[in-house]
Amino acid sequence: MSQLTAEELTALKSKAKDVRIDILKMITKANSGHTGGSLSAADILTLLFFHEMKVDPKDPKKADRDRLVLSKGHAAPALYAVLAEKGYFPKEELDTLRQAGHMLQGHPDMKHTPGVDMTTGSLGQGISAACGMALASKMNKADWRVYAILGDGELEEGQVWEAAMYAAHYKLDHLTAFVDNNGLQIDGPITEVMSSLPIGEKFQAFGWHVIETDGHDMEKLHEAIEEAKTISGKPTMIVMKTVKGKGVPEIENQVGWHGKAPSKEECERFIKAVEAE
């Protein structure tokens, strides 16, 4: 399996910082959005679009591209930031987040936003769509892969487990999914609201290959994705241990920042914290 070079790792970490800064700026500008869960997903999205996935910003609908489904659609700011950094659309568009008449809505919209492969927001539905995409790839004997990112609170949706059964039954080895396991959802800790633990053991029981790793360690995430590519006959779930609000110590692991926007003063302070990491 290939490894990240020191130069690649440095570049990815730098890009993830840019993504976090973009997230903070756009949510502050909109005065609306999901800060905590967007920041916790910034590393995996950066790694996927800037190293792992076969994509072309100049041809967003290219037939043989890899697909990404953000099943936790409320983390759209993280996806938008990565797409803008990758060149799918001008970064100036980030200033229009959640504004009527513009393409960057509160949840991803595949009809109007280049680079978005699936409209998501109703939790549980994204992973189901990803399963359908992966089955299409398998039936067509294609080599493009499907990646999906779920929230750990999202695992409370029954539809997720229907999709888990489906993916294992149809041996969707073109599908690699990730759980952003930051431990918090809008109403509090997942262990208090409706515990999905142990996450890895559950997916393993459903017939998935499971890898558990640090969701903020680019090298470990890359190794996990590489391992997933070697698995035949079953889908892979990568359970990522993450920190809600990652990159801004002041709001890390704070459930109140699930759907809260920073003030202008807070944004300036938070950006300095990201830059200092």
N, C-alpha and C positions, 0 to 999 in steps of 0.2 A: 504494500500500500504506500502511496506517495505521502510525503510529509511537507508541511509548509516550510519554506525557506525563511531565514531570519528577515530578509527584505520583505517577503510577502506578509509575514506576521506583523511587522512594523506598519506596513501600509494599511493593513486591515484594521489594526487598532486605531490608527489615525482617522480612518474613514468612519469607524464607529463613533468616534468623538464628534465628527462633523454631523453625523446623523442625529446624535443626541441633542446637539445644539439646535439643529433644524427643528426637531420635535418641540423643544422648549419654546422656540421663537414662534412657530406657527400656532401652537395652542394658546400662547399668551396673546398673540394678535387676534385670534378668534374669540378669546375669552371663553372658550368651551373646548372640551376634549378630554381624552383619557391619558393622563400623564404617566401614572405609575406603570401600567401594563405596556405602554408603548416603549418606555425606557428599558423594561426588562427584556423586551424582544429585539432590541436594537442590534445586539451582537449576532444572533443567528440570521437575521435578515441581511445584515451586511455581508456575512460570510457566504450566504447562499448566492446573492446577486453579484458579488465581486470576486468570487472564486469557484464556487461549486457548480452553479447552474449554467447550462448552455442557453444563453439568451442573447438577443440582439436588439438594443433600444431603437435602432433604425428600422427594424422590421418586427414590431411587437407581436404580430400574429403568425410569425413564421411557423410552418406546420411541424417541424421537427424540434421545436424549442422544448425545454423543460418547463413544467408548469408549477406555479406556487399558489396555494390556496390559504389565505389567512382566515382560518376558521374562527379565531377570536377577532372578529371584524372590528371591534371597538378600538383595537390597537392600530387602526388605519394610519394615524400620523407617522408611525414608524415605517410602514410600507411606503407611504408617500415620500418621506424623506429619502429613503433608499432609491426609489424610482427617479427622483429628481437628481440625486447625486450621480446616478448611473447614466442619466441623459435621456430619459424617456420624455421629459417635458422640462421647460425652463424652471429654475428654482424660484423665480418670481411667483409662480403659481401657488407656492406654499403659503403665500400671504392671503390666499382666498379660501383657506380651509373653512368648511361649514357655512359658506356664503351662498345664498340662493343665486342660481344662474351660473354657477361655476362647477367645475367637474370634481373637485376634491370635497366630497360630502363626508358626513360623520362616519360612514361605513363605506367600504370599497364598492365601486360601481364599475362593472366590467364593460358596460356599454359606452361610457364616457371618459374613462381614464386609461390611457395607454399603459400597458404593463400589468394591469389587473386582470387575472385569468378567471376570477369568479366573484360574483357579487355575494357578499356575506354580511352578517350582522345578527341574524337569528341563530343563536348559538346551537351547535350540533349539526347544522345543515352543511357547513363548509366541508367537514371531513367526509360526509356522504357524497358530496359532489366530487371530491378528490378521488374517492373510490371508483366512481363512474369513469373519470378520466383515466385512471390507472388500468381499468378493465379494457377501455378502448385501446390503449397502448399495447396491452398484451394481445388482444384479439387481432390487431393489425400487425403484430410481430415487429413493432417499432422499438427503437432504443431510447426514446425520450422518457424521462422520469417525472414523477409527480411528488411534490413536497407539500406538506400541510402543517400548519401550526395551530395548536389548540391551547386554550387556557385551562388551568387546573380546576377552576370553578365551572368551566364548561362541561367537565366530565360528569356533572350532576344531571345532564340531559340524557334521557334514555336513548335518543337517536344516535348518540355517540357509540353506544354499545351495540346497537343494530349494525352500524357501519363497521364496527370492529369484527363482528361475526362475518359480515359480508366479505370484508377484505381477506380474512383468513380462509374462508370457504373457497373463494375464487383464486387463492394463491397469488395475491397481488404483490409480487416481489418488485414491481416498478414503483411501489408506493413507500415513501419514507415520511413518517409523521413525527412531530415533536410536541411534547407537552411543556408549556412554559410554567413550570412548577415553582411559582413565587410564593405560594402558600396563602395568598390573600385574594378575596373577591369583594364585590361592592359592599356586602353586608358584614364582612369580617373575615377571620381566619377560616379556611376551608374545613378545618377539623371541627369547627363549631357549627358552621352552617349546614354542611352535609358532606362528611368526610369521604373522599374517594381513595384514601390510602388503604393498602399499599398499591400505588399506581402501577408500578412495573409488574408486580405479580398478577394483577388483574389482566393486563394485556397479554401477558405470557399464557395465562389460563385460556384466553380467547384465541390462542394460536399464533400470536405475533412473536417475532424475534425482538427482544427488548435490550436496550442499552441505557444505562443510567450514567449521567455525566454532569459536569459543571457547565451550565449554560452561558457562562461568561468567559470561558477559556477557549479561545479560537483553535488552539492546537488539538485539544480534546474533542471539540465538536467536529473538526475536520476528520479526525481518526474515526469517530463514530459514523460519519457519513460515508467514509471509505469502506468501513466494515459492512454497512448496510448494502452497498453495491455488490458485495460478495455473496449475499444471502439469496438462496434460490427456493422458490416454492412457498414463501410466506412474506407478509409485509413486515416492516421494521418500525418500532416505536422507540424514539430517543427521548427519554425522560430527562429534561434539563432542570437541574436545581438552579433557580435564579433568585434575584433580589428585586422586589417591586421598587421602582424608582431608581434603579441602578445608575450610578454615576453622580448622583446628587445626595451625599450623605445626610443632608438635612431632612430629606423626605424618604429615604430608604426604609422599607418595611413599615410604612405608614399607610394604613388602610384608607385614611381620609384623602389620600392623593390618588385614589382609583379613578375618579372622574372629575377632578378639580383642576382648574387652570391657574397658573401662577399670575401674580400681579406683575406689572412692569419691573418693579423694584426686585421682586423675588426672582424674576427671570434673569436679570443681570447678575444676581448673586449665584444663581444656579449654574449659569454658563461659566462663570469663573471657577466653580467647583469642578465642572466637567473638564475644563482646560487644565486644571491642576493635577488631575489624576495621572 
